[in-house]
Amino acid sequence: MHDLIRSAVSLGMERHSVLFGRPTARTRARERESLEQITADRRLIGALTAPVVRG
């Protein structure tokens, strides 16, 4: 969860740079990397917290 929060903050900072600054290829690449990391973290958290069905 810590990594997910860190990636989300990083993404917010990159988005701010893109929207209010001068976006560069590197800024766009870091934004894409943050999105990919968030997706991976969410999948991992989802897999670790899947409900166990007892029958």
PDB file with one MODEL, atoms N, CA, C and O in Angstrom:
MODEL        1
ATOM      1  N   MET A   1       0.818  -1.180   0.000  1.00  0.00           N
ATOM      2  CA  MET A   1       0.000   0.000   0.000  1.00  0.00           C
ATOM      3  C   MET A   1       0.871   1.257   0.000  1.00  0.00           C
ATOM      4  O   MET A   1       0.532   2.268  -0.615  1.00  0.00           O
ATOM      5  N   HIS A   2       1.995   1.168   0.701  1.00  0.00           N
ATOM      6  CA  HIS A   2       2.917   2.295   0.764  1.00  0.00           C
ATOM      7  C   HIS A   2       3.398   2.674  -0.635  1.00  0.00           C
ATOM      8  O   HIS A   2       3.451   3.856  -0.976  1.00  0.00           O
ATOM      9  N   ASP A   3       3.749   1.671  -1.448  1.00  0.00           N
ATOM     10  CA  ASP A   3       4.226   1.937  -2.809  1.00  0.00           C
ATOM     11  C   ASP A   3       3.118   2.534  -3.674  1.00  0.00           C
ATOM     12  O   ASP A   3       3.378   3.407  -4.503  1.00  0.00           O
ATOM     13  N   LEU A   4       1.897   2.071  -3.485  1.00  0.00           N
ATOM     14  CA  LEU A   4       0.773   2.606  -4.249  1.00  0.00           C
ATOM     15  C   LEU A   4       0.574   4.086  -3.940  1.00  0.00           C
ATOM     16  O   LEU A   4       0.377   4.889  -4.852  1.00  0.00           O
ATOM     17  N   ILE A   5       0.623   4.445  -2.679  1.00  0.00           N
ATOM     18  CA  ILE A   5       0.453   5.844  -2.284  1.00  0.00           C
ATOM     19  C   ILE A   5       1.593   6.694  -2.835  1.00  0.00           C
ATOM     20  O   ILE A   5       1.371   7.793  -3.343  1.00  0.00           O
ATOM     21  N   ARG A   6       2.797   6.180  -2.731  1.00  0.00           N
ATOM     22  CA  ARG A   6       3.955   6.916  -3.261  1.00  0.00           C
ATOM     23  C   ARG A   6       3.826   7.130  -4.773  1.00  0.00           C
ATOM     24  O   ARG A   6       4.128   8.216  -5.270  1.00  0.00           O
ATOM     25  N   SER A   7       3.386   6.119  -5.496  1.00  0.00           N
ATOM     26  CA  SER A   7       3.198   6.242  -6.947  1.00  0.00           C
ATOM     27  C   SER A   7       2.091   7.236  -7.281  1.00  0.00           C
ATOM     28  O   SER A   7       2.202   7.994  -8.244  1.00  0.00           O
ATOM     29  N   ALA A   8       1.029   7.232  -6.489  1.00  0.00           N
ATOM     30  CA  ALA A   8      -0.079   8.161  -6.729  1.00  0.00           C
ATOM     31  C   ALA A   8       0.367   9.606  -6.518  1.00  0.00           C
ATOM     32  O   ALA A   8      -0.012  10.490  -7.287  1.00  0.00           O
ATOM     33  N   VAL A   9       1.161   9.850  -5.491  1.00  0.00           N
ATOM     34  CA  VAL A   9       1.680  11.200  -5.254  1.00  0.00           C
ATOM     35  C   VAL A   9       2.604  11.606  -6.396  1.00  0.00           C
ATOM     36  O   VAL A   9       2.544  12.737  -6.880  1.00  0.00           O
ATOM     37  N   SER A  10       3.448  10.693  -6.818  1.00  0.00           N
ATOM     38  CA  SER A  10       4.354  10.974  -7.929  1.00  0.00           C
ATOM     39  C   SER A  10       3.568  11.294  -9.198  1.00  0.00           C
ATOM     40  O   SER A  10       3.913  12.220  -9.932  1.00  0.00           O
ATOM     41  N   LEU A  11       2.515  10.530  -9.449  1.00  0.00           N
ATOM     42  CA  LEU A  11       1.682  10.780 -10.626  1.00  0.00           C
ATOM     43  C   LEU A  11       1.052  12.167 -10.541  1.00  0.00           C
ATOM     44  O   LEU A  11       1.018  12.892 -11.536  1.00  0.00           O
ATOM     45  N   GLY A  12       0.557  12.540  -9.375  1.00  0.00           N
ATOM     46  CA  GLY A  12      -0.032  13.865  -9.215  1.00  0.00           C
ATOM     47  C   GLY A  12       0.964  14.975  -9.506  1.00  0.00           C
ATOM     48  O   GLY A  12       0.621  15.978 -10.131  1.00  0.00           O
ATOM     49  N   MET A  13       2.177  14.795  -9.059  1.00  0.00           N
ATOM     50  CA  MET A  13       3.206  15.800  -9.312  1.00  0.00           C
ATOM     51  C   MET A  13       3.545  15.876 -10.799  1.00  0.00           C
ATOM     52  O   MET A  13       3.735  16.964 -11.344  1.00  0.00           O
ATOM     53  N   GLU A  14       3.619  14.721 -11.449  1.00  0.00           N
ATOM     54  CA  GLU A  14       3.899  14.709 -12.890  1.00  0.00           C
ATOM     55  C   GLU A  14       2.756  15.343 -13.672  1.00  0.00           C
ATOM     56  O   GLU A  14       2.991  16.103 -14.612  1.00  0.00           O
ATOM     57  N   ARG A  15       1.518  15.034 -13.289  1.00  0.00           N
ATOM     58  CA  ARG A  15       0.357  15.625 -13.967  1.00  0.00           C
ATOM     59  C   ARG A  15       0.368  17.145 -13.805  1.00  0.00           C
ATOM     60  O   ARG A  15       0.058  17.872 -14.749  1.00  0.00           O
ATOM     61  N   HIS A  16       0.720  17.623 -12.626  1.00  0.00           N
ATOM     62  CA  HIS A  16       0.792  19.059 -12.400  1.00  0.00           C
ATOM     63  C   HIS A  16       1.836  19.686 -13.327  1.00  0.00           C
ATOM     64  O   HIS A  16       1.604  20.747 -13.907  1.00  0.00           O
ATOM     65  N   SER A  17       2.976  19.027 -13.460  1.00  0.00           N
ATOM     66  CA  SER A  17       4.023  19.533 -14.357  1.00  0.00           C
ATOM     67  C   SER A  17       3.540  19.583 -15.792  1.00  0.00           C
ATOM     68  O   SER A  17       3.828  20.535 -16.518  1.00  0.00           O
ATOM     69  N   VAL A  18       2.802  18.557 -16.205  1.00  0.00           N
ATOM     70  CA  VAL A  18       2.303  18.512 -17.580  1.00  0.00           C
ATOM     71  C   VAL A  18       1.259  19.602 -17.806  1.00  0.00           C
ATOM     72  O   VAL A  18       1.269  20.272 -18.838  1.00  0.00           O
ATOM     73  N   LEU A  19       0.362  19.777 -16.843  1.00  0.00           N
ATOM     74  CA  LEU A  19      -0.738  20.727 -17.024  1.00  0.00           C
ATOM     75  C   LEU A  19      -0.318  22.188 -16.873  1.00  0.00           C
ATOM     76  O   LEU A  19      -0.843  23.060 -17.565  1.00  0.00           O
ATOM     77  N   PHE A  20       0.626  22.457 -15.971  1.00  0.00           N
ATOM     78  CA  PHE A  20       0.964  23.840 -15.668  1.00  0.00           C
ATOM     79  C   PHE A  20       2.391  24.227 -16.027  1.00  0.00           C
ATOM     80  O   PHE A  20       2.802  25.365 -15.800  1.00  0.00           O
ATOM     81  N   GLY A  21       3.129  23.313 -16.573  1.00  0.00           N
ATOM     82  CA  GLY A  21       4.507  23.613 -16.946  1.00  0.00           C
ATOM     83  C   GLY A  21       4.720  23.327 -18.413  1.00  0.00           C
ATOM     84  O   GLY A  21       3.805  23.415 -19.232  1.00  0.00           O
ATOM     85  N   ARG A  22       5.921  22.993 -18.710  1.00  0.00           N
ATOM     86  CA  ARG A  22       6.276  22.625 -20.080  1.00  0.00           C
ATOM     87  C   ARG A  22       6.537  21.129 -20.109  1.00  0.00           C
ATOM     88  O   ARG A  22       7.583  20.664 -19.657  1.00  0.00           O
ATOM     89  N   PRO A  23       5.580  20.376 -20.645  1.00  0.00           N
ATOM     90  CA  PRO A  23       5.781  18.924 -20.681  1.00  0.00           C
ATOM     91  C   PRO A  23       6.924  18.555 -21.626  1.00  0.00           C
ATOM     92  O   PRO A  23       7.050  19.086 -22.729  1.00  0.00           O
ATOM     93  N   THR A  24       7.741  17.635 -21.153  1.00  0.00           N
ATOM     94  CA  THR A  24       8.844  17.130 -21.976  1.00  0.00           C
ATOM     95  C   THR A  24       8.615  15.646 -22.194  1.00  0.00           C
ATOM     96  O   THR A  24       7.722  15.049 -21.592  1.00  0.00           O
ATOM     97  N   ALA A  25       9.407  15.067 -23.040  1.00  0.00           N
ATOM     98  CA  ALA A  25       9.312  13.627 -23.275  1.00  0.00           C
ATOM     99  C   ALA A  25       9.605  12.865 -21.981  1.00  0.00           C
ATOM    100  O   ALA A  25       8.983  11.837 -21.709  1.00  0.00           O
ATOM    101  N   ARG A  26      10.538  13.362 -21.194  1.00  0.00           N
ATOM    102  CA  ARG A  26      10.883  12.700 -19.926  1.00  0.00           C
ATOM    103  C   ARG A  26       9.745  12.799 -18.920  1.00  0.00           C
ATOM    104  O   ARG A  26       9.473  11.845 -18.191  1.00  0.00           O
ATOM    105  N   THR A  27       9.079  13.951 -18.878  1.00  0.00           N
ATOM    106  CA  THR A  27       7.933  14.109 -17.979  1.00  0.00           C
ATOM    107  C   THR A  27       6.832  13.136 -18.360  1.00  0.00           C
ATOM    108  O   THR A  27       6.242  12.485 -17.498  1.00  0.00           O
ATOM    109  N   ARG A  28       6.561  13.039 -19.643  1.00  0.00           N
ATOM    110  CA  ARG A  28       5.542  12.092 -20.117  1.00  0.00           C
ATOM    111  C   ARG A  28       5.936  10.651 -19.794  1.00  0.00           C
ATOM    112  O   ARG A  28       5.086   9.845 -19.416  1.00  0.00           O
ATOM    113  N   ALA A  29       7.208  10.330 -19.942  1.00  0.00           N
ATOM    114  CA  ALA A  29       7.673   8.972 -19.639  1.00  0.00           C
ATOM    115  C   ALA A  29       7.512   8.665 -18.153  1.00  0.00           C
ATOM    116  O   ALA A  29       7.082   7.569 -17.796  1.00  0.00           O
ATOM    117  N   ARG A  30       7.850   9.613 -17.281  1.00  0.00           N
ATOM    118  CA  ARG A  30       7.685   9.408 -15.831  1.00  0.00           C
ATOM    119  C   ARG A  30       6.217   9.275 -15.469  1.00  0.00           C
ATOM    120  O   ARG A  30       5.860   8.492 -14.588  1.00  0.00           O
ATOM    121  N   GLU A  31       5.360  10.039 -16.147  1.00  0.00           N
ATOM    122  CA  GLU A  31       3.923   9.928 -15.923  1.00  0.00           C
ATOM    123  C   GLU A  31       3.430   8.521 -16.280  1.00  0.00           C
ATOM    124  O   GLU A  31       2.671   7.908 -15.529  1.00  0.00           O
ATOM    125  N   ARG A  32       3.869   8.027 -17.426  1.00  0.00           N
ATOM    126  CA  ARG A  32       3.493   6.681 -17.881  1.00  0.00           C
ATOM    127  C   ARG A  32       4.018   5.616 -16.919  1.00  0.00           C
ATOM    128  O   ARG A  32       3.312   4.656 -16.612  1.00  0.00           O
ATOM    129  N   GLU A  33       5.256   5.782 -16.443  1.00  0.00           N
ATOM    130  CA  GLU A  33       5.832   4.841 -15.482  1.00  0.00           C
ATOM    131  C   GLU A  33       5.029   4.819 -14.182  1.00  0.00           C
ATOM    132  O   GLU A  33       4.811   3.755 -13.602  1.00  0.00           O
ATOM    133  N   SER A  34       4.594   5.980 -13.732  1.00  0.00           N
ATOM    134  CA  SER A  34       3.786   6.057 -12.506  1.00  0.00           C
ATOM    135  C   SER A  34       2.455   5.336 -12.700  1.00  0.00           C
ATOM    136  O   SER A  34       2.012   4.592 -11.825  1.00  0.00           O
ATOM    137  N   LEU A  35       1.824   5.559 -13.846  1.00  0.00           N
ATOM    138  CA  LEU A  35       0.555   4.871 -14.127  1.00  0.00           C
ATOM    139  C   LEU A  35       0.732   3.354 -14.164  1.00  0.00           C
ATOM    140  O   LEU A  35      -0.096   2.612 -13.636  1.00  0.00           O
ATOM    141  N   GLU A  36       1.803   2.909 -14.782  1.00  0.00           N
ATOM    142  CA  GLU A  36       2.077   1.471 -14.847  1.00  0.00           C
ATOM    143  C   GLU A  36       2.337   0.898 -13.461  1.00  0.00           C
ATOM    144  O   GLU A  36       1.891  -0.208 -13.154  1.00  0.00           O
ATOM    145  N   GLN A  37       3.050   1.633 -12.627  1.00  0.00           N
ATOM    146  CA  GLN A  37       3.335   1.173 -11.268  1.00  0.00           C
ATOM    147  C   GLN A  37       2.061   1.112 -10.437  1.00  0.00           C
ATOM    148  O   GLN A  37       1.864   0.168  -9.671  1.00  0.00           O
ATOM    149  N   ILE A  38       1.199   2.107 -10.581  1.00  0.00           N
ATOM    150  CA  ILE A  38      -0.078   2.107  -9.857  1.00  0.00           C
ATOM    151  C   ILE A  38      -0.919   0.903 -10.274  1.00  0.00           C
ATOM    152  O   ILE A  38      -1.515   0.237  -9.427  1.00  0.00           O
ATOM    153  N   THR A  39      -0.966   0.627 -11.558  1.00  0.00           N
ATOM    154  CA  THR A  39      -1.726  -0.529 -12.047  1.00  0.00           C
ATOM    155  C   THR A  39      -1.176  -1.824 -11.464  1.00  0.00           C
ATOM    156  O   THR A  39      -1.940  -2.678 -11.015  1.00  0.00           O
ATOM    157  N   ALA A  40       0.142  -1.973 -11.468  1.00  0.00           N
ATOM    158  CA  ALA A  40       0.761  -3.179 -10.915  1.00  0.00           C
ATOM    159  C   ALA A  40       0.492  -3.305  -9.415  1.00  0.00           C
ATOM    160  O   ALA A  40       0.189  -4.394  -8.926  1.00  0.00           O
ATOM    161  N   ASP A  41       0.603  -2.187  -8.682  1.00  0.00           N
ATOM    162  CA  ASP A  41       0.352  -2.212  -7.237  1.00  0.00           C
ATOM    163  C   ASP A  41      -1.102  -2.567  -6.937  1.00  0.00           C
ATOM    164  O   ASP A  41      -1.374  -3.338  -6.016  1.00  0.00           O
ATOM    165  N   ARG A  42      -2.026  -2.018  -7.697  1.00  0.00           N
ATOM    166  CA  ARG A  42      -3.447  -2.323  -7.473  1.00  0.00           C
ATOM    167  C   ARG A  42      -3.737  -3.799  -7.728  1.00  0.00           C
ATOM    168  O   ARG A  42      -4.499  -4.425  -6.991  1.00  0.00           O
ATOM    169  N   ARG A  43      -3.125  -4.348  -8.775  1.00  0.00           N
ATOM    170  CA  ARG A  43      -3.317  -5.783  -9.056  1.00  0.00           C
ATOM    171  C   ARG A  43      -2.764  -6.637  -7.916  1.00  0.00           C
ATOM    172  O   ARG A  43      -3.391  -7.612  -7.501  1.00  0.00           O
ATOM    173  N   LEU A  44      -1.606  -6.269  -7.422  1.00  0.00           N
ATOM    174  CA  LEU A  44      -0.995  -7.021  -6.330  1.00  0.00           C
ATOM    175  C   LEU A  44      -1.854  -6.938  -5.076  1.00  0.00           C
ATOM    176  O   LEU A  44      -2.116  -7.957  -4.437  1.00  0.00           O
ATOM    177  N   ILE A  45      -2.291  -5.747  -4.724  1.00  0.00           N
ATOM    178  CA  ILE A  45      -3.147  -5.597  -3.548  1.00  0.00           C
ATOM    179  C   ILE A  45      -4.442  -6.381  -3.717  1.00  0.00           C
ATOM    180  O   ILE A  45      -4.910  -7.021  -2.775  1.00  0.00           O
ATOM    181  N   GLY A  46      -5.015  -6.335  -4.903  1.00  0.00           N
ATOM    182  CA  GLY A  46      -6.234  -7.096  -5.180  1.00  0.00           C
ATOM    183  C   GLY A  46      -6.020  -8.583  -5.036  1.00  0.00           C
ATOM    184  O   GLY A  46      -6.887  -9.288  -4.520  1.00  0.00           O
ATOM    185  N   ALA A  47      -4.879  -9.071  -5.483  1.00  0.00           N
ATOM    186  CA  ALA A  47      -4.583 -10.505  -5.393  1.00  0.00           C
ATOM    187  C   ALA A  47      -4.348 -10.923  -3.950  1.00  0.00           C
ATOM    188  O   ALA A  47      -4.695 -12.037  -3.558  1.00  0.00           O
ATOM    189  N   LEU A  48      -3.765 -10.041  -3.165  1.00  0.00           N
ATOM    190  CA  LEU A  48      -3.467 -10.370  -1.765  1.00  0.00           C
ATOM    191  C   LEU A  48      -4.692 -10.254  -0.871  1.00  0.00           C
ATOM    192  O   LEU A  48      -4.727 -10.837   0.213  1.00  0.00           O
ATOM    193  N   THR A  49      -5.686  -9.515  -1.310  1.00  0.00           N
ATOM    194  CA  THR A  49      -6.851  -9.292  -0.455  1.00  0.00           C
ATOM    195  C   THR A  49      -8.104  -9.976  -1.001  1.00  0.00           C
ATOM    196  O   THR A  49      -9.216  -9.672  -0.567  1.00  0.00           O
ATOM    197  N   ALA A  50      -7.929 -10.896  -1.948  1.00  0.00           N
ATOM    198  CA  ALA A  50      -9.081 -11.592  -2.510  1.00  0.00           C
ATOM    199  C   ALA A  50      -9.785 -12.369  -1.413  1.00  0.00           C
ATOM    200  O   ALA A  50      -9.136 -13.023  -0.596  1.00  0.00           O
ATOM    201  N   PRO A  51     -11.106 -12.301  -1.391  1.00  0.00           N
ATOM    202  CA  PRO A  51     -11.849 -13.017  -0.356  1.00  0.00           C
ATOM    203  C   PRO A  51     -11.683 -14.523  -0.493  1.00  0.00           C
ATOM    204  O   PRO A  51     -11.581 -15.059  -1.597  1.00  0.00           O
ATOM    205  N   VAL A  52     -11.660 -15.178   0.631  1.00  0.00           N
ATOM    206  CA  VAL A  52     -11.566 -16.637   0.648  1.00  0.00           C
ATOM    207  C   VAL A  52     -12.983 -17.182   0.832  1.00  0.00           C
ATOM    208  O   VAL A  52     -13.677 -16.843   1.790  1.00  0.00           O
ATOM    209  N   VAL A  53     -13.386 -18.019  -0.091  1.00  0.00           N
ATOM    210  CA  VAL A  53     -14.718 -18.608  -0.010  1.00  0.00           C
ATOM    211  C   VAL A  53     -14.626 -19.924   0.728  1.00  0.00           C
ATOM    212  O   VAL A  53     -13.914 -20.839   0.314  1.00  0.00           O
ATOM    213  N   ARG A  54     -15.340 -20.005   1.805  1.00  0.00           N
ATOM    214  CA  ARG A  54     -15.346 -21.247   2.575  1.00  0.00           C
ATOM    215  C   ARG A  54     -16.624 -21.995   2.281  1.00  0.00           C
ATOM    216  O   ARG A  54     -17.715 -21.425   2.278  1.00  0.00           O
ATOM    217  N   GLY A  55     -16.473 -23.240   2.042  1.00  0.00           N
ATOM    218  CA  GLY A  55     -17.681 -23.977   1.663  1.00  0.00           C
ATOM    219  C   GLY A  55     -17.786 -25.211   2.352  1.00  0.00           C
ATOM    220  O   GLY A  55     -18.747 -25.953   2.147  1.00  0.00           O
TER     221      GLY A  55
ENDMDL
END
